Amino acid sequence: MRDFDFIILNIESFILNPTRIYKDKEGKTGSICLYKETKKGAYFSILETTNNSVYVVSSYRLSVVEKKRKNYLGGYKLIWSWKGDLPSS
């Protein structure tokens, strides 16, 4: 329940200030995935966009084990990330 509460209270930050943006896998509900690193851990949110609206399909905390997290994210295509303190283009 703590993860749920943290996600609900911080989902706006996850969406407005992601650490990385990924393309969702083919055949999955959602078109983009947002990765957000916080003091509490790394979070992954899946968004669907339709008719000028954005819907959160799912959001969850990723493994605290960096190797597991890296393997999980390896299945997604990275389309944007922060480089240092400046956004990449």
C-alpha positions as CSV (number, residue, x, y, z in Angstrom):
1,M,0.0,0.0,0.0
2,R,2.9,2.4,0.6
3,D,4.0,2.2,-3.1
4,F,0.4,2.9,-4.2
5,D,0.2,6.0,-1.9
6,F,3.6,7.3,-3.1
7,I,2.6,6.8,-6.7
8,I,-0.7,8.6,-6.3
9,L,0.9,11.5,-4.5
10,N,3.8,11.8,-7.1
11,I,2.3,10.8,-10.4
12,E,2.2,14.4,-11.7
13,S,6.0,14.7,-11.1
14,F,6.5,11.3,-12.8
15,I,4.7,12.7,-15.9
16,L,6.0,16.3,-15.9
17,N,9.7,15.5,-15.0
18,P,10.6,11.9,-16.1
19,T,14.2,10.8,-16.0
20,R,13.8,8.9,-19.2
21,I,11.1,8.3,-21.8
22,Y,10.7,4.9,-23.6
23,K,8.5,3.7,-26.4
24,D,6.1,1.0,-25.2
25,K,6.4,-2.5,-26.6
26,E,4.3,-3.5,-29.7
27,G,0.9,-4.9,-28.8
28,K,0.8,-3.5,-25.3
29,T,-1.7,-1.0,-24.0
30,G,0.0,2.4,-23.9
31,S,2.3,4.2,-26.3
32,I,5.0,5.7,-24.0
33,C,6.6,4.8,-20.8
34,L,8.1,7.2,-18.3
35,Y,11.0,6.2,-16.0
36,K,11.4,8.3,-12.9
37,E,14.2,8.0,-10.3
38,T,13.3,9.3,-6.8
39,K,14.8,9.0,-3.3
40,K,12.3,6.2,-2.7
41,G,13.3,4.2,-5.8
42,A,12.8,4.0,-9.5
43,Y,9.2,4.1,-10.9
44,F,7.8,3.2,-14.3
45,S,4.6,4.7,-15.7
46,I,2.8,3.6,-18.9
47,L,0.8,6.2,-20.7
48,E,-1.8,6.1,-23.5
49,T,-2.6,9.1,-25.6
50,T,-5.8,9.4,-27.5
51,N,-7.7,12.4,-29.0
52,N,-5.6,15.0,-27.2
53,S,-5.9,13.2,-23.8
54,V,-3.4,11.3,-21.8
55,Y,-4.3,8.3,-19.6
56,V,-2.1,6.5,-17.0
57,V,-2.4,2.8,-17.8
58,S,-0.1,1.6,-15.1
59,S,2.6,2.8,-12.7
60,Y,4.8,0.8,-10.4
61,R,8.1,0.7,-8.6
62,L,10.9,-1.2,-10.3
63,S,13.4,-3.5,-8.6
64,V,15.9,-2.0,-6.2
65,V,18.5,-4.3,-7.7
66,E,20.1,-2.2,-10.5
67,K,21.0,-5.2,-12.7
68,K,17.4,-6.4,-12.7
69,R,16.1,-2.9,-13.4
70,K,18.6,-2.5,-16.3
71,N,17.5,-5.9,-17.8
72,Y,13.9,-4.9,-17.5
73,L,14.4,-1.6,-19.2
74,G,16.5,-3.2,-21.9
75,G,13.3,-4.5,-23.5
76,Y,12.1,-0.9,-24.2
77,K,13.4,1.5,-26.8
78,L,14.8,4.7,-25.2
79,I,13.5,7.8,-27.0
80,W,14.7,10.6,-24.5
81,S,16.7,11.0,-21.4
82,W,18.4,13.7,-19.3
83,K,22.1,14.1,-19.8
84,G,23.6,15.7,-16.8
85,D,21.3,18.6,-15.8
86,L,20.3,19.5,-19.4
87,P,17.5,17.8,-21.4
88,S,18.8,15.9,-24.5
89,S,17.3,16.7,-27.9
